[in-house]
């Protein structure tokens, strides 16, 4: 994918919050407890605790800017090493624990539900890439990772599991090992003492007809027996997740793994993985602290060893040259901005790595990627730059490197032009480029979205581009992927996502600009216009099959292979959801329905355009759970999409509680794909609502522009009015609206709560961005200068005044009742933990003291920005969130 690979998302957290799983219905507060008590000027009563809410120290501090002066008595909290700050955080955690103590049984019930819905094993079918197959898998309590398959059967690998606990994360010593990959081999069990390999206890024959985890289980059982005999045995067999090589005939080869110690006590997050063109080496990045600082490591897949000299800190993106031993990577500066491209040779020392490119302008981030055919590496310096009018818009600078002859260095493809971007792919001597550069030839092109252009290798400059595909009316071209025989286009038509393939090559001599339908496209059949589409890995340039994950709020994730040559789609796999009655499942026909054309308003209707799929059908839970799209008229007349989801049997119109989720920043899509975690609240009568406010993704880029910078208040008005709509239209009880924000979404929710505190009964703020003005005024903080692109630079007076209007920390109403709030932070960066702490401290000091006692702060500095700490840790966190909502919704209220 061209654009998707380059624009790094701040919120690529699929299914990030509020999960729960199973069909255990506990004795939790029923809908009868959702009374009709009025919300305005109402204090809600909670069971008393022995703890009083902490009171943070106030240290006088006067801030000034543009002639304005204001007090910030909690400024001192930005020093997270201050002993007083650590003490305050500990006090808040203790208070949160006391506040939630009466929900512990409730949390256990929710956790049990979550785990019981988890399938015992998650794997994806092997996907071919060159001479190899790759698959991913996650077996609960056992494996989780990326699998590698050698198809040639000529490469001999040593089978071994690598110990990746926190102390010896990159130790190459196998703790279980077999011989070379042959039809019959041995697995050995070792005694471990003090972390050292001591002696071999037993050897068993390895039956290749069984999966490796079966043998690991057998060895674990054997170790248990040895322990009962008094032997001090420690065996690393209960692996949490694993990267391993796989041969379809049943031979499996471990590449990387993680032990349960990491899952329970620590943190490991694999960032980027890139396999070398010859499939002999794996370059990957690891974060072991939760601070999103990734270390580069390179593994030799032929002998299961790691190159110790290539461990480089602060690495983000990776790209191989075609020789398989030259690797390009980007390095971060002290503000976590990828700013430099370096080149390393396998076997050399990292200190000898050559600097290829450095971006000195702090407004721009550098990213590298390989074209799908592997012929070129692109270096992209992307950002949004200020125009004279004070608005912000994307711009990009692109260089290309010949991956066959990387020593030739950089060749500039385009210079920076405000508001213009370029995303490159390569095919048969031509660069194919997605761009929004102004064009005088097509008067119908609005500049919203992209069009496709092309130039030859020898003319690789933006000035030589020839426009070949222009979007038609009501179409916004968003992304592309390219294969040897097909071009895949992603676009939006009248609000509906669509994908199509076009046969390659396209006639280069054609001077006429074409529309998509002029090229005889095959439109990929999709289940509905509410479907979200996530591309698969699709690494193989020669493949004729495109893999995608399709999902909707009521349809578990579908793994679909689209055969672009035969125009056949196959449902390969669907996410397994356990402990849901089969009577609640609708099994849909896999046959292609021509009504999809009318539903999505696709322009073709020929029966020959697609053949019927003969694979299995898919599960759909629409019989049990409703999902409806609404439109809410905002303050300026713009219609805001609102998606609501509820249980047909448990939901009670006008009485049920609701959770309104929004984000509205960086042009990001609000994830509405299937999430079984929601079922526990849905089955208790809750409604989920998703507000696609301005600032997020929309039908075209103008939706983002209308909710950022000097238009940010639009996002907040949109969210508030969506909440009002849910109440005034009778979807939920007027006193039972809660809100959810994650990261930048907390700005949205926090500002909405300040604007209309009586509208919300509760709010959950995860890794919150709340102290907007003070953060943006400090350019030394990580990512601050990059956020000028989204919110504006308060160093400019117009932006300062505008941000000051909505910054949540600076606009808490004095003396007003506030909603109950759970504010949680899982690590120190990139959104500082002090932002959550300052917000809670100021709420306690400013808002009604009785209401603010139900505001709790929970921090855990061992997790990452989006909690990549493991599925079980995620379940406990979600159970905690759910229990909080149930508790505060069940509270009684008395008028003041």
N, C-alpha and C positions, 0 to 999 in steps of 0.2 A: 504494500500500500504506500503510495507516495506521500500524500499529505499526512495521513495518520501516523506514519513513522516519524515525521519530523516535528509536528506540533506536540510537544510534551504536555500532557494533561496534569493539572494540579489535583484532579479528583478521579483518577482512574481506579476507583475503588468499587468494583462491582459488588453489589449486595453487601454494602458496608455495615449497615446498622441493623438493629432490632431483629434478631433471628430467633426462631424457636422451632422445635420439631417434635411431633408425635401426636397421638390421639388420646392422651391421658387427660381427662377433664377433672381438674382438682376442685376442691371446695374453696373457690376464690369468690370475692365479692360479685354478686350477680347483678343483673340489670336493675333489680329492685333498689339497689343502693344508689343508682344514678337519679337522684331526686331532682325536683324542680326549683331548688334553692336559687335565688338570684345571685349573680356574680358581682355586680357592681357594688362597691363599698361593703364587701363581705369578707370576713376573716374566716379561714378554714381551720378547724381544730384537728390536731393530730395527737396521738397517744404521747403523753409526756415522757421525756427521757431524762436521765441523770445529767446529761451534758447540755450546756448552754452553747449557742452558736459562738464560735470564736470571734474575737474582736481584734482586728489587725492594728498594728502600730500605725500612727499617722505622723509622718515626718514632713514638715512644711517644705514645699517646693513651688516656686513660681515659674511658670513657663510663659514665654512671650514669642509672638510672631506677628508680623505685619501690623504692629501697633496694638495688638490685642494681648491681654494678660489674663491668665487663669491659674488656678491652684490644682496641683496634682499630688496630694499627700501620700499616694501609694507608688510614686515613681521609684522609690527605693527597691521595690520588688523586682525590678529588671536585673538586679544583681542576684542571680539564682544561687550563688555561693555564700551569700550572706547568711550567717547562722540564724538570724531572726526570721529570714524567709523560710529556711528549712523547717524551723520550729512551727511557723504558721501553717505550712503545708501539712505537717504531721497532725496539727490540731484539727485542721479541716478534714483530713482523712478519718480521724478518730470520731469527729462529729457525724460524718456521713455514715460511718459504721454503726454508731448508736441510733441514728435516725432510721436506718434500714434494718435494724436488728429484728423487728417484729415481722419482717418479710422473708426471713431466711428460709422458712419452709416453702413459701411461695416460690422463691428463687430455685429451690431444689426441684420443685415440680416443673417449672418452666425448663430447667436444664434437662431434666429427664425427657421432656417432650422433644426438645431439640435433638438430643442424641438418638432417640428412638426413630426419628425420621431420617437420620443419616443412613444411606446405603452402606453396607459393610465394605464394599469395594467399588471404587470409581476408576474406570479406565476408558480411554478413547481408542478406537480402532487404529491400527498402524496406518501411517500416512507416508507414502513413498517420497523420498528426496534423493535423487541420484541413485547410487547403488545401495541405498539404505532405506529402512523403514524407521519411522519415529512414532512413538505414542506417549501419552502421559497417563499417569495413574495415581490414585490415592486410596490406599486400603486403610480403613480406620484402625489406628493403633499399630500399623505396620509400615505401609509404604505410601509415598506421595512424591511424584516427580515426573521427569521426562525420560522416556525410554528410547534407546538407540538400537537399531537393527542392522546388522551387516548382511546383505543379500548375496554377496559374491562368494562367501564361505571360503575365501582364500586368505583372509586376514585372521591370524590366530591371536586371541586376546587372553590375558590372564584374568581369571574370575576372582574378584575380591571386593570386600566391603571396606570402605574407607571411614575411619573414625572421624566424625566431625563434631565432637562435643565442643563446648566453649573453650576448654583449656587447650585442645590440640585440634583446632578447626581445620587445619590443612595438613594434618599428619597423614603421610602416605601409607603407614603401616596397616596391612589388612588385619582385621580381627577375626574374620572367617575367610578361608581361602580354599580354592580348588585348583586343579591343574588347568592346562590349556583347554580351549574349547574343542572338545572331541566328543564322540558319541557316548563315551563312558568316562566318568571322572570321579574324583573323590572330594568330599567336603570334610574338613578337619575342625575339631573343637580344641580350643586352647585354654589353659589356665592363665588368668591374668592376675598379676599381683603388683599393686602400686602403679598400674598403668603400663607395666612392662610385659612383654611376651615371654612366658616362662617355659612351658612344656606342652607337648601334644598329648592329649588324653585319648582320643579315639578318632577313627577315620571311618566314614561310611561311603558307600558307593552312591554316586549322584545319578538319579534317574531323570534323564532329560525330558521324559514325557510329563513330568510334573512341574508346575511353576516353582520358581526358586523360593517363594515365601512359604510353600509347604515344607520344604526342607529346612528352612530357618526355624519354623515352628517345631519340627521334630528335634532339631538340635537344642532348642530352648528347653523342651521337655526333658531331654536327656541331661542337660545341665542341672535341672531341678532335682532329678533323681540323684545325681552325683552330690549335690549339696546335702541331701538327706542322709548320705553316707558319711558326712563329716568333712567333705572336701571343700576347700575354699575356692569356689569357682565363680568367675564373673564372665559372662558371655554377652557380647553386643549383638543380640539377635532381634530384640524388639525395636526395630527401626521405625522412626516416625515417618520420614519420607526419603525418597531414593531416586537418584538418576541412574538408570542402568541400561545396558545394551541388551537388545532382544533380537532373537531369530524366530521367525514365524513358526518354525517346526517345533518350538518349545525351548530353545536354548536362550537363556537370559544372562546378561552380563552387567554387573553393577558398575556404575561410573561414579556417582556421588550419593551420599545418604546423610541423614540426620538422626541422632539418637533421641530417645524420649527426654533425656536430661535437658536438651535445648527446648523442647516443647513445654516442659514443666517449670524450668528455672530461668531460661534465657530467651534469646531471640536470634533467629537467623532468617534473613530474607535474601533470596536470590533475585538480583535486579535484572541483568541482561545476560543472555546466553547466545553465543555465536559459534557454530561449528565450522571448521575450516573447509575450504572447497574440496579437499581430498578426504574429508571425514576422518582425519587422524587426530585432530586436536579440538578441544573444547575450551573456548575463552568465555569466562563468566565473571560476574561481579557479586560480591557478598557484603551484606550489612549485618554485623553481629552485635550491634549496640542499640539499634533503634533510632539512631540519630541521622539516618539516611546518608551516611558516609560509606561509600562502597569501595571495596578492595578488589582490584583485578587479580585473577588467578587464571593460569593456563594449564590444562591437563592433557597429558598424552594418553589418548584412548587406547593405544596399542599395548602399553605396559602399565596402565593404571597409576601413573606417577604425575606429580605436579612440579612444574618448573619453579624452584624456590626464588630465583632471581627476578621473576616477573610479578612479584606481589607489590602492586602500586596502589596507594590510597587515593581516594577522591576521583575515581573513574566513573563515567556515566555511560557513554555509548561506545560501540565497538564495530569494526569492519575489517574483514580480511582482504588482502590482495590475493590474486589468483595463484601465486606460488605456494600458498598454504603455510608459509613460515613468516610472512610479513603481516603484522597486525597494526592497524591504526586505532587510536583511542582518544577520547576527550578527557580533559582534566579540569577539576573545579578550582576556583579561587577561594579565598577565605570567606566569601559570602555565598558559597555553594552555587556559584554561577559557572556553568561549563564555558570556559573561555579559551582553551588551547587544544590543538590537535597535535599529538605526538605519534611517532612510528617506532615500533620495536621489532627486532628480529629474534626469532626463537633461539635461545641459547646465549643471547647477549645479556649484559647487565642492564637493569632499568636506568641506571645513571648514564648509559650511553644512548638512550633513546633520542631520536632526532625530533626537533620542534618543526612542525610543518606549517602551522598557522596559529596566530594569536589574535584574539579580538580584544582590543584595549578599551572599547566603548562599553561601559557597564550596563547599558540598556539592552545589549544584545547577548544572546546565548548561542553557543556553537553546538551543532549536532552533526554526526556523520552517519552515513548509511551506504550500503552497496546497492547498486541497481540489481533488479531481479536476475538478469543474465550474468551477473558477476563481472561484467566488463569494466565498470567504473565505480569509483567511490566518490560520493558527493559530500562536500563540506558546506554546511548551511549555517549562516549566521542570521538568525531570525529575531525580530522584535517588532514592536509598534513604536513609531516615532512621532514626535509632536510636529504638527503643522503650525503655520503662523496664526491660524485661527484658534489654536489651543486644543484642538481635538487630537485624538490618538488613533493611529491606524497601523496595521501591519506593514512591515517592509522586510525584505530579505536580500542577502548577498550570497551568491552561490558560486562555488568553485568545483571543478571536477578533477579527479586524479585517475589516470589510466591504470586500472588494476593489473593489467598485464605487464606494464612497465612503470611501476610506482616511482622509480627514481627520476622520472621525467618531471615530477613536481606538480604544482597547482596550475590549472588553467581557469581563468575567470570566465564564468558563463554570463553573469549579469552584474551590473552595478546596482547600488541601492537607489530605489525611487520610492518616495513616501507613498505608502498604501499599496504597493505592488509586491506580490509574492510569486515564487516559481518553485514547482516541485517536479523533479526530473525522474524519468525512467528511460530505459534504453532497449532498442529492438532493431536488429539487422542493420546496423550502421546509422541509425537515426535516434536522436533524442526526442522522446515524447514528453511534453511539458504541460502540466496544469498551471494556469496562470490567470490572474485577474487584471493583467496589464491593459490599459486603455486601448481600445481599437476604434479606428474611424470607419472600418468597413461595414460593421454590423450596427446599425442604429438601434436595433432591438435589444442589444446587450446592455443591461442596466448597471453592470459592475458588481452586482450581488452574486456571489458564487464565482465559478471559474469557467473557462473554456479550455479546449485542448488544442495545443499547437505543436509544431514539429520542425526540426532542422537536422541536417546531416552532421555526422561527426566532425568533418573537416570545417564545418561552418558553425561550430558550437558556441554561439553567442546569441543572446536574447534578440539582438537586432536582426538576426537572420531567420527568426521564427516565421512560419507560415501557419495561419489559423486553419484547422481542418474540421473541428467539431465545435459548433456553437450551441449553447443550450437553447431550446425552443421556449415558447411562451409558457409561463407558469412553471418552468423547470429550473432548478438550481443544481448545477453539477458540483459535487462535493469531493469526490476522491476517485482514484483509479488504481487498478492493478494490471499487470501485464504478463503474458505468457508467450511462448513461442508461436502458438497458433491463435491466441485470443487476447483481446483487450476487454477488461472488466471495468464498467463504469458504475459508480454509486451516485445517485442523485435523488432529489426530492421533488415530487410533483404534487402541487396543491396540498402540501403538508404530509404526504404519504411517502415513506422511504421505498425506493426501488433500486434494483440491480439488474444490469443486463450485460451480455457478452456480445462482442463484435469480432468477426473473423479477421485474423491478421495474415499477411500484412495489408495495410490500407494503401491504395494506389497513391504513390507519392507524387506523381505527375499531375494529379488532379488539383487544379487551381481554385476550384469552387469550394467555398465554405459550406459544410454540410451540417444538417441536423442529425440527431441520433437516429431517427427513423429512416433516414436516407441510406443507412449502412446495414439494413436488414438485421436489426438486433434480436437476440433471444432474451426476453424478459424472464428472469428467474421467478418461478411461482412462489408466492409467499402466503402464509395462512390468513393474514388479515392486515389491515392498515395500522393496527396497533402493535404490530410486530417490531421488535428491535432486532437489528442485524449486527452480529459481531463476526468479523472475518476470522477464519482459521489461520493457521500458520502459513500454509500455501507457499512453502519455500521453493518447490521444484518448478523451475522455469519451463521445463518440457512437458509438464503435466497438462492434461486436457480436462481435468476435474477440479472444480473450485469448491472448497469446503467452507461452510459458514455455520454459525450457531444462531438459530432463530429462537426467539422467546417472546412471550407476552405475559401480562399479569396473571393470566389463567392457564397458560400453556408452559409446562416445564421445558427447559432448554432442549431444543432439537438440534442434533448434529446432522446436517444435510450436505450431501455431495451432489453438486450440479455438474453433470457431464455436458460440457459445452459443445462437443463435437456431435454427440448423438441427441442432444436436447432432451435429456432424461434427468430427472432428479431422484435421488435415493435417500430416504430417511435412514441414516446409518445407526443412529442411537438416540435415545431420549433419557434425560435425567431421571433417575429412579427416585421416587418419593415413597417412603414406606409408611405404614400405619395410617393410610387413608382408605376408607372403605371403597371397594371396587364399584359399589353402586353409585358412588359420587363421580365416577370417571366416565367421560364420554370418549369413545374411541372413534376418531375421525378417519375417513377414508383417505388413503394416500394418493388416490387418483387426482389428477389435476382438474380443477373445476374451472370451466370457462367463465363462470360468474365472477371469478377473481378479476377478470378484465374490467367488468363494469364497476366492481367495488372499488378498484384502485384507479379507475379511469385511464387504463392503459389503452394506447391507440390501436393495438393490433387485435384481431379477432380470428385469425386463421387457425383452423384445427391443426394444420400441419406445423404450426409454430412450436408445438411441444408434444411429446409422446407421453402416454400415461405411465406413471411409475408403478411398478409391480411389487415394490417393497412393502414393509409393514406400515400400519397406520400410526397415529400418534395419540397420546392421551391429552385430553382437554378437560379442565375442571370448571368449565363455564356453567355446568348444571348445578354446581354447588356454590360457586362464587361469581357474583356479577361484577362486570367491569364496564364502566360507561364513560364516555367523553362528554364534557360539558364546556360551555364557553361563558366566561365571566367578563362583563363590561367594566373596564378599569376607569380611573378618574378622568382620562382624556378620550374616552370612547373606544380605545383599542380593546379587542376581544382577546382574552387570556385563556389558553387551553387549560382545562382542569380535568384530571382523570380521577374517578372515584371507584373504589373497590370495596365490596362488602359480601358477607355471607347471606345467601338467600334464606337460610333457616334461622340464624342467630340475630341478624340485624333487625333493629326496630326503628323505623323512620321517626325522627323527631325525639327519640329517647336515647339512642346509642351515643357513645363517645366517639371522637374522631381524632386522627393524627394527620396533620397537614405537613407535608414535606416540600421543601423548596431549596434551590441553590442560587441560580440567577447570576452567574459570574463566568468570566473567561470563555464565553460561548460554548460552555460544556452542556452535554445532554444530561437531563435528569433521568437517572436510571429507573425504568419502570418494568424491567424484565421480571420473569418469574422468580420468586423468592419464597421458599417454603417456610422461612422464618416468620413470615407475616401470619401464617395460619393460626397460631395460638391466640393472637388478638382478634383476628377475624372470627374465629369460632366462639369467641366470647362477646360477640356483638359489635366489635369495633368497626369503624370505617377508616380506610386509608385513603388519603387524597394527595395527589401530586400536582403541584402548581408549576406550570412551565412559564415562569415569569420572565420578563425581559431582562437581558443580560446573559441569559443562558443560550442554548441552541434553539433555533427556530426554523422557519421555512427558508430563510436565507440570512446572510450575515447582518442584515439591517436589524434583526431582532436582538443581536448581541449589542450592536452600537447604541440602540435605543435604551439600554439599561446599564451603561457603563459611563465612567467619567462624569461629565456634567449632566448626565441623564440617570444617574444611579437611583435617585428617588423614585423613578418609575418602577423599579423592581420592588421596592418596599410597599408602595401603594398597591401594586398588583397583588402582592402576597396578602396584605390586610384585606383587600376586597374579596379575594378568594375565600378567606376565612369567614367574612361576613356572609358571603353567598351560601356557604354550607349551613349556616344557622338560619338565615332568612328564608331559604328555600326548604327548610325543614329536614335537611339530611341528617343533622345531628342535634343533640340537645344543646340549648343555648349556653349552658354552663359547663360543657364537657368538650371544649375544643382544646387540643394540645398541638404543639408545633415541634418540628424536628429540623435542626440545622447541623451541617457537618462542615467544618473548616470555614471557607468563605461563606457558606450557607448560614453560619451563625451570625454574620453581619446582618443578613437579611432578617433572620428571626429576632435577633436582639433589637434591631431598629424597629421592627414591627411591634414587639412587646413594649418598647418605650412609647411608641406612637399610640397604641391602643391596649394598655395593660388589662383593661376590663374584658377584652375580647377573648383572652386566652386563660385557660385554667392551669396549664402546665406547659413546660418547654424542656426539651433535651438539647443541649449544646455540646457537640463533640469536637474536640481539638479546635476550640473557638478562636476566630479572628474578630475581636471586639474592640480593642483599643486602636482603632483605625488611624485616627489623626496623629497620635503620638508615635505610632510605629512608622507611619509614612514620613514623619518629620525627622526620623533618624536613619540616614542613608547607610550607616555602618551595620545595620542589622541585615542578616541573610535575606536575600530576595527582595528587599525593599525597593530598590531602584527598578527592578523588573515589574513590581506592582504599580509603578507610576503608569504603566501602559493601560492598566485596568481602571484605576481609580483617579489618576491624575497626581501631579506633584504639588503638595501643599506649599512648596517653596514659591509657587505662583499664587498670588493673593486670591484670584478668582476660584482656584481649586481649594485653597485653604478655607475660604468662607463656605463653600458648598459642602465639603467633607464634614466641617464642623456642625452642619445642620443635622446629619444623620449618624455620625459616629456613635455607636451604642454606648461606649464607656462615658462619653461626654454629654449624654442626653437622658440619663436616668431621672425620671420624675421625682421631685422632692416630696416625701411623705405619702406618696400614693401606695395603694395595695399593689402587689406584684404577683404574678403567677408563681406556682411552685416550679423550681428549676433544678435539673440535674446537669451540672457542668463537669465534664470529664476531660482529662488531658492525659495522653499516653506516653508522651516523650517531650523533651525540651525544645525540639526544633522540628520543622521550620517555623511553625506558629508557636511563639514563646509561651511556656507554661505560665509566665507572669501575667499574660493577658487574661487567662481564666481566673487567676488569683485576684488580680486587681478588680475585675468585674464583680466577683462575689463579695470582696471586701467593701466595695463602694455600694453595692446593693444593700448590704447589712447596715451601712452607715446612713444611707439616703432614703431608702424605701421604708414602708411601714414595718416596724420591728416584728410584729406578730406574723405577718405574711412572709417576711424574709427568713424566718426560722425554718421554712420549708425549702430554702435554697441550699443545696449541698454541693460541695466540690470534692471530686474524687480524682486523684492523680496517680499515675503509675509510669515512672520514667523509663521502664524497661521495654515499652512497646514503641512501635513506629507511628508515623503520621496517620496511617490507616490500619494500624493494629495487625500487621502481618505476623502475628505471634502463634498461630496455630488454630485449628478448628475448635478444639475443646476450650481454649482460653476465650475464644470468640463466643462460644455458647454461654459461658459463665457471665461474660460481660452483658450479653443480650438478656439473659435471665434477670440480671440486676436492673437493666433499663425497664423491662416489662413490669417487674415488681414495683418499681418506683411509680410508674404510671398508674397501676392498679391502686396503689396506696393513696396517692394524692387525689385520684378521682373518687375514691370512696370516703374521703374526708367530709365531715359535716361542716356546715357554715352557719354563722350568726351575723345578723345585720348589726352594723355599728351605729 
